[in-house]
Each structure stands twice: as structure tokens, then as C-alpha cells.
Amino acid sequence: MLLRVKELRTRFATDRGEVTAVDGVSFEVAPGEIVGLVGESGCGKSVTAESIMRLLDERSTRYSGEVLLDGVDLFGLTAEEMRQIRGGSVAMVFQDPMTSLNPVYTVGNQLEEAILLHQEVPREQARALAEQALAATGIPAPASCLRRYPHELSGGMRQRVMIAMALSCRPKLLIADEPTTALDVTTQAQILDLIAELRDGSNMGTILITHDMGVVAEVCTRVVVMYLGQVIEQASVDEIFTRPAHPYTRGLLASIPGLTGDTSAPLHVIGGKVPSLWEVPKGCRFADRCPFAEPACRDDAPELLPVDGDRSVRCRRHSELPEWAGVSHV
């Protein structure tokens, strides 16, 4: 297994005391696998990714658990050793390429810097590798692109530059955090196809963070569903879309708008709101929003337990739920 995340907890020190943003998250990523990390905004997806990369300010952040990359616990590395891992063995594509790229340096300067940091090559070779990385992402005239500044590129082009930068040192693991956010649907499809093609060509493991279940259906092999800092279900893509076991997963799928049928019908909405991290319920964290909750759900916190095959679910009533009718437009 390429990556094993075991009982990851991330706690932040705040003016109101310590708060746990990621609470006991466990999942795995195999070489060549694209794992979707999904859930509503604020459920802990990005914090999980940033914890894996150790990008958070460790003066106010406390980690526990294990993050094993090829058997090496990243939490046991020194700050300097971790800097060598970032951008080398593990790379990350962030949500907003405009704010992730430095506006006062050319694309070439930034790509070369990433390559020189992790590879012992002369600057001329770094320039050639940067051009190759851009070409691999499908950017036309990559040599010309190297001389341009981020503001001179479209959103899709900037996202391709970020992917090129992430892949320039041939990482074993790519973490893509909402890589299609704010892009038009055509560019979204191109970026997703690109990630899948690059994965197939290098056997690179990928964590794709998104709230878009349509994106998950298109490119992922397995899905990890998060809610309020915890994993509440994980299974293969086929199982998630044909036999979702957790009421929250069912709610996410039912919220996907369709292209056919009665367009005047209102979209399904998951009732209620996500509780505050300072007011986490003692029982099931989804109970107050769940149409199937019973009194015991609010009193006892369920564990994430294996159900069948590669599936695990955090729900005491999953076996009692009515049969899933499916979503015809997914």
C-alpha cells in the first residue's frame, strides 16, 4: 500500500480552547488508485490533506495517529526531512491556482524552482524538464508559456501549470484539492481527463478532494465520505452509487441535479445544518439531520465498522434502511 492514514486527529489551539477538526480518520491509497475524499464544505477534507502534508502551523496544531508513506511515518520526520517529501514524493494541487502561483514570477521561474529544490540538475536541464512537464499537461507552446506570468493565463491554463509543477518531480502521491473549482464544464472535463491519464502513465496514487459527486463518478476508484471531521462511509465507487449505506451519503447523491425528468421539481436538500466543532453531538454527528435517526443514535457515538467486502459504515441503522432507489441521472 502506498499511503496508510491511521486514526489521524488534527487539533487546533484557539481562543475558545482546543478544537478537533479531523477526528480519527483512517483510509488507504494504493499505487495507481484515485480515491475521492468527499463531503460538504467544512467537513475536514482539506484539513486532512494539509495534515498529511504537514502544511499547518505546528505551533498551534497538534497531530496524532499515523500517516505512513511507503511504510515511513511522516509525523516522525524532522521539518527538513518533511520539506524534501513535499513536492518530491508527495505533491499537492490547491483549489485556487491564481493565489497559489506567485504573480511576480514567470511560470518558468516557478517550475524551475520546484525542480531544482528536489533534483540535482543544472538550471538548463531544469528548464528543459519544466517545458516537458508543461507539455505533458497538454499546454500548447509550452516554451512560450514558461515566459508568461500567471495573470496572462486562463483559469484552466493556470490549473495545468499547477499540475505540471506538482508532477515535475514524479511524485508517488498526488493530492488534488478541488482542482476543478471555478472552471467551466469543458475545462473541468479536460483537467479530470488529464489527472486520469497521468495516473495511468505513472502508477501514481491520487487523493481527489471534492464535493462534486459527478466528478467522483467520473474518475475515482474508491470513495471516502466525511462528515464533521469523521469518515462516515467508504467503499468502491460502484457501491457508493448503487448501494449507499449511510443516510448522509444518500443525501449527497439525492442532491445531484438531473438533466432529464421533471425540471420543475425542487432539488433535494439535506435538512438542518452542520454542527459547530465546538458543539459536537455526543452521539451520531449526523443524527439531528438524519430522517432515520432514533433516540439511541443521539446517545451513542457509532464506530466505523466493516460491512461487506471493502465497505465500512458509521451508522447503527444502516442494515434497516429501505432499499436505495438509485439516482437515474448519475
Disulfide bonds with the S-S distance in Angstrom:
none
